[in-house]
Amino acid sequence: MYITQETDYAIRIVYCLAKSGARRDARSISEEMCISLRFALKILGKLAQGGLVSSFKGNRGGYELARKGVEFEIAPKKVVIDEFRLAEQTAPDEYEFTIVCGGGTYVRALVRDLAAALGTQGYMTYLRRDASGVFTAETAVPLEALTPENVRGYLIPTETVLPFPVLDCADERIFHGVTVPVAAEDGVYKLYRGGEFYGLARAEGGFARAEKKLC
């Protein structure tokens, strides 16, 4: 892992503020960390924009950490992991994994937890998403390949990504906000009008109504 000079200086500044535990002015920080005042002010500005450092004006102005060095625990979160498989070793102390997981999963946290279970430390160096639902890397299109003339040819029809059955309903009133009788189980359905996809309908207790127009 390579760290730029700016990142190195930013780490030094954060360390200086954490060590002192008090508000410091830019000049004293630059002198202690052996950084030019101009460069220190530039980095402090970026740290403040990022929410890592708070800046104060006036006679008692200066900089201090926005978050004190207080220990905290990360609350556990329930996620679905269908597969967590070692694919190959790519370099000394570097490994590639294949993961199939549900929504809301932080892959970085998986890597951290795996390393912790093995009694060591670990971090993620890259992440490639091969699929999300019906969308896959194989069907992805690079932006430079799109033109005003061909863009419509790459659009995926809305109804093909919706995991709902089709509602068999010939009552035209459903398209005008009327709840109509249907012979369907309770649930969400895809609704068609004249053979064209219209949107979603919800059936409940033997009746259905159009819930969302998507055409």
N, C-alpha and C positions, 0 to 999 in steps of 0.2 A: 504494500500500500504506500503510495507516495503522497506527501503532504506539501502543499505550496507554502511559500514564505508567508503569505497573508494568513493562511490557516494556522501556521505555527505561531505567528504573533497573536492571533486571536485567542489561541489556547493559553498563551502566556498571560495575556491581559485578564482573562477569566480566572486563571489561577491566582494572579495577584490580588484580585478583588475578593476571591474566596478565602485566601489566606489572611488578609487583613480584617475581613468581616466588618468593614466600616466604609463610609463614603470616601472616595479618593478623587483628587483632581487629575486631569489628563497629564499634566506635567510630571507629577510625582510618579505616576504609573509608567510613563515613558522612560524616565530616568532609572527607575528600579529594574525595568525589564529590558533596558538597553535598546529601546525603539525610538526612532525619531518622533518628535511631537506631532509633526504633520501626519505621519503614517498612523500613529496611535489614535489621533482624532478621527481619521478616516475609518479605522476598524471599529472604534467605539460607536461611531454613527451607525455602522452596519449591525453591530450587536444590539444596539438599541432598537433598530427597525425590526430585528428578528425577535424581540421580546426577551432577550437574554440579559440585557442590562437596562437599568433605569437611569435616566439622566435628569439632573436638577440644575436650575439656573439660580443666579443670585450670589450673595456673599458666601453662603454655605452650600453652594452648588457643587456638582461633581458627578461621580458615577458610582453605582453600586449594583450588585447582582439583583436581578428582578426576583429570583427565587433563592432563598437561603439554602444552605447546605443541610437540609433536613432529611433524615432517612424516611422513606415511605415504602409501602408495599403496593405492588400492582395487583389489583383484584383479579381473581381467576375469571375466565370467560368460557362459556360452553360453546364449542364449535364442533362441526362434523368433519372428521378426517377419514376419507374412504381408503386412501392409500398414502403411505409414506415409505418410499422404497429407495434404497441406495442404487443409483444408476452406474456410477463409475468413480474412480479416483482420478482426478484431473492433474494433480500436482502434489508434492509433499504437503501434508496437512490441509489439502483441499479436496472436497468431494462434491459430486453432483447428485441431486436427489430428484425423483419424480414424485410429485404430490398431487393428489386429487382431494379437493376439500370443498366445503360448503361456503356460502357467503359469510363475510365478516371475519374470515380467518386472517391473522397476521402471520405471514410466512416467516418474517424476521423473528417473531416470538417462538415459532416452532424450532428454528435453528438454535436460538438461545437456550430453550428448554432441553433440547437434545444434548447440547454440549454440557449443560449443567448436570444432566443425568449421568454423563460419562465422566464427571469430575473435572471438567476443563471449561474453557471459554470458547465461544464461537460466534461468528457474525456472517451475514449474508453479503456476498460480493456482487451477485447479479440475480435477476429474476426474469424468467421468460414465461408469459402466460400463453399457453397453447390453445386454450379453449375457455369460453365462458358461456354456458348454456349451449345454444345452437350455433354460436359464433366460434369459428376455429381459425387458427393461424393459416391453414391451407386456403381458406376462402377470403382471407384478408387482402386488401388492395392497397398498395402504397399510394400516398397522396399524389406523387408525381405522375402516376399512371392515369389519374382521373382528369377528364376534360368535360366541358359543358355538353359535348356531343354524346359521351359514353356513360356519364354518371348514372343515368336512370337504369342502364342495363345491369348495374351492380347492386341496385337496391333489393333488399330481401323483403318480400311481401309480409306485411304485418301479421296476417293470420297464421303464417307458418311458424312463428316463434311463440305462439300462445298455446300452452298445454291444456286446452279445454275442448270438450266435445262440441259438436254442432247441434244447435237447438232446432228441432223440427217444428217449425211454427209458420203457418200460412195466414195467420190473422194479421192483416195490414195495420190494425190499430196499435200494435206494439211499437210501431215506428213513430207514433204520435203521442207517446207518453202514457198510453193506456195499459193497465195490467190485464193480461189476457189469460184464459185457462190453457194449460198445456199438459201433455202426458209425459212429464219428465221428472226425474228425481231432483231433489234440492241440490243446488250448486250453481256454478258459473258456466256459461256456455258462449260459444261463438255464434253470432247472429248474422245471417245472410239475407239480402233483399234483392230479389231478381237475379240470383246467382252471383251477386257481388258481395264481398265482405262489408258488413255494416259496422259491427262493433261487438260489445259484450252485453249479455243479458243475464239476469239472475232469476232462477226458478226457486220457488219456495211454497210448499203446501199446495201444489197443483196449479199454481199461477206463476206467470213470468212477466217481467218488465225489462225494457231496454235500460241498461245501466250506464253504458258509456259508448258514445259514438266515436269510432276510430277511422272511419273512411274519409 
